[in-house]
Amino acid sequence: MSMDEIRSTLFTAKLRWLLAQSLQRGERVLWQGQPDGIARMMFWRFLWWIGIPWLALVAIAVTRGWIAESAKVLLVLGVAMVGTPLLVLLRDLQTLYVITNRRALIVRTFGKPTVTDTLFSDMDATFEILDIGRGRPCALFFASGISPRASDTAYTGHYGFHCIRDAVAVRDILERARREDAARPAGTRQGSARG
């Protein structure tokens, strides 16, 4: 697996800059990658199947005068259904997952730029891969007990990298980095709290 899986987009430079600002002295990037935005967008495509006919029906109803006052609300709902998969793609293009020799980071420039880190000591003893089958991208969860409302957290409270390809290889990199970090003398370890 490539150690540099960031696709070149309009957002690449800002993601790399934010990552560089977040790295601590002596911290090395072991792996970086992005969620598969196309796969996640296609997961939400069912909203197009509902939203496009919805918008067509609203347009027909407005032109025939069947609805007047509720037209704006119905139009907004239709636009939201059609736009959601595209917003998911845009968010994923502005997300970078990183494993360093000290922690895992999620770097995001969508909306307000954020860097969320999880120290190896704050991770679960066993990492979980949520495999949706047929070679599709999977989720790699490395922490649990987090509010499902938090970004990058499943409804079960599991937190980690979503929609990544070859999650097994990424898990192996993360496990190896954690083992190597644990083997270092305590005085040489650094890090910050998750968040």
Disulfide bonds with the S-S distance in Angstrom:
none
